[in-house]
Amino acid sequence: MKSVCVYCGSANGAKPLYTDAARAFGRALVQADLALVYGGGKVGLMGVIADTVMAEGGRAIGVIPELLVNKEVGHNGLTELHVVPDMHQRKKMMADLSDAFVAMPGGVGTLEELFEVYTWAQLGYHGKPVAVLNIDGFYDPLISMLRHTVDEGFMRKTYFDILQIDADPVALIDKLQRYQPPVSDKWAIKRDSV
């Protein structure tokens, strides 16, 4: 593993602990010799983690669409900043550059990006780890909803288990590095359901 894609907010959130956690995760990435791949902005948690990685001597690679360069204020102090035509190309490039995916707190865009790579993992398009840094229980309601989809028969427990969850940045990186993708086929019919 050489790089981790981090999805997170272009805002700092309501609690200072989100900013603190972004700094801690940035430091943990550098200590693990992992490059940051992220959305390329210099505002919110995006900017905090990128600034931390760069200040600690790490590598930060940003990917931002032309439309958002001014809105998210594209970060010019990165190792690399790729400006792409649209969100589809942004997400594809970020996925291609990354060996793992982590969602920190964020809004709808963060959730959409998380669910896209999570779905790709479930379908077998990639075997890369997908995770949430569950700062102060931020993702607890989402985790409960995913467990509910398993309980109601809409997702196998195997696919719930793809999602790596931890509140500690160092522990989460360890989970990413030890991750083994499931071997079962999403479309295989379970014998007990026939």
C-alpha positions in Angstrom: 0.0 0.0 0.0 1.4 3.3 -1.1 -1.5 5.8 -1.0 -4.8 6.4 0.7 -7.7 8.4 -0.8 -9.4 10.5 1.9 -13.0 11.8 1.4 -13.9 14.6 3.8 -15.7 17.8 4.2 -14.9 21.2 2.6 -16.1 22.6 6.0 -14.5 22.1 9.4 -17.7 20.9 11.1 -19.3 22.0 14.3 -16.7 20.6 16.7 -12.9 21.3 16.9 -12.3 17.6 17.4 -12.9 17.0 13.6 -10.0 19.3 12.8 -7.9 17.7 15.4 -8.7 14.3 14.0 -7.8 15.4 10.4 -4.4 16.6 11.7 -3.9 13.3 13.5 -4.9 11.2 10.5 -2.6 13.3 8.3 0.3 12.7 10.7 -0.5 9.0 10.8 -0.4 8.8 7.0 3.0 10.3 6.9 4.3 8.1 9.7 3.1 5.1 7.7 4.8 6.4 4.6 1.5 6.7 2.8 0.6 9.4 0.3 -2.6 11.3 0.7 -4.9 11.4 -2.3 -7.9 13.8 -1.9 -10.2 16.3 -3.5 -7.6 19.0 -4.0 -9.2 21.8 -1.9 -7.5 24.0 0.7 -10.7 24.7 2.8 -12.3 22.7 5.5 -11.1 19.3 6.6 -9.7 18.8 3.1 -7.3 21.7 3.6 -6.4 20.6 7.2 -5.4 17.1 6.3 -3.4 18.3 3.2 -1.6 21.0 5.1 -0.7 18.5 7.8 0.6 16.0 5.4 2.7 18.6 3.6 4.0 20.1 6.9 5.1 16.7 8.1 7.1 16.1 4.9 4.6 13.7 3.3 3.1 13.6 -0.2 -0.4 15.1 -0.9 -2.0 14.6 -4.3 -5.1 16.6 -5.1 -7.7 16.0 -7.8 -10.2 18.8 -8.4 -12.6 19.5 -11.2 -12.4 22.8 -13.1 -15.8 24.0 -11.7 -14.6 23.6 -8.1 -11.1 25.1 -8.4 -12.5 28.5 -7.3 -15.3 27.2 -5.1 -13.2 24.9 -3.0 -10.1 27.1 -3.6 -7.7 24.6 -5.2 -4.7 24.0 -3.1 -1.5 25.1 -4.8 0.9 23.9 -2.0 0.6 20.2 -2.8 3.0 17.6 -4.2 0.7 17.3 -7.2 -2.6 19.0 -8.1 -4.6 17.6 -11.0 -7.4 19.8 -12.5 -9.8 17.6 -14.4 -13.0 18.5 -16.4 -15.7 17.0 -14.2 -16.6 15.0 -11.1 -16.6 11.7 -12.9 -13.0 12.1 -14.0 -12.1 13.4 -10.5 -13.4 10.2 -8.8 -11.9 7.9 -11.4 -8.4 9.5 -11.1 -8.6 9.5 -7.3 -9.6 5.8 -7.3 -6.8 5.0 -9.8 -4.2 6.8 -7.7 -5.3 5.1 -4.4 -4.7 1.8 -2.7 -7.4 2.4 0.0 -10.3 4.7 0.7 -11.2 6.4 4.0 -14.1 8.7 4.7 -13.8 11.2 7.4 -16.7 13.4 8.5 -18.2 15.3 5.6 -21.5 16.0 3.8 -23.4 14.5 0.9 -20.4 14.5 -1.4 -18.3 12.6 1.1 -21.1 10.0 1.5 -21.6 9.7 -2.2 -17.9 9.1 -2.8 -17.7 6.6 0.1 -20.7 4.6 -1.2 -19.4 4.6 -4.8 -16.1 2.9 -3.8 -17.9 0.7 -1.3 -20.3 -0.5 -4.0 -17.4 -1.1 -6.4 -15.7 -3.3 -3.7 -18.9 -5.2 -3.1 -19.3 -5.9 -6.9 -15.6 -6.9 -7.2 -14.4 -4.0 -9.3 -11.6 -3.6 -6.8 -10.2 -5.4 -3.8 -9.0 -2.2 -2.0 -10.0 -1.5 1.6 -12.8 0.9 2.2 -13.1 2.6 5.7 -14.6 5.3 7.8 -12.7 7.2 10.5 -15.5 7.3 13.0 -14.6 10.4 14.9 -16.7 10.9 18.0 -19.3 8.5 16.6 -20.0 10.6 13.5 -20.7 7.5 11.4 -22.7 5.6 14.1 -26.1 6.3 12.4 -24.7 5.2 9.0 -23.2 2.0 10.5 -26.6 1.2 12.2 -28.4 1.7 8.8 -25.9 -0.7 7.1 -26.5 -3.3 9.8 -30.3 -2.8 9.3 -29.8 -3.6 5.6 -28.1 -6.8 6.6 -30.9 -7.7 9.1 -33.6 -7.0 6.5 -31.9 -9.2 3.9 -30.7 -6.5 1.4 -27.0 -7.0 2.0 -24.9 -10.0 3.1 -22.9 -9.7 6.3 -19.8 -10.4 4.2 -20.3 -7.1 2.4 -21.0 -5.2 5.6 -17.6 -6.5 6.8 -15.9 -4.9 3.8 -16.3 -1.5 5.6 -13.4 -1.0 8.0 -14.3 1.1 11.0 -12.2 2.7 13.7 -12.0 6.0 15.6 -8.2 5.9 15.9 -6.2 7.0 12.9 -3.2 4.6 13.6 -5.5 1.6 14.3 -7.5 2.4 11.1 -4.3 2.4 9.0 -3.3 -0.9 10.5 -6.7 -2.3 9.5 -6.2 -1.0 5.9 -2.8 -2.6 5.7 -4.1 -6.0 6.9 -7.4 -6.0 4.9 -8.2 -9.0 2.7 -11.2 -8.7 0.4 -14.0 -11.2 0.5 -13.9 -14.1 -1.9 -17.6 -14.7 -2.3 -19.5 -13.7 -5.4 -22.1 -11.0 -4.9 -24.4 -12.7 -7.3 -24.0 -16.3 -6.1 -27.3 -17.8 -4.8 -27.0 -18.9 -1.1 -28.1 -22.5 -0.8 -30.3 -21.8 2.2 -32.3 -19.2 0.2 -33.3 -21.6 -2.6 
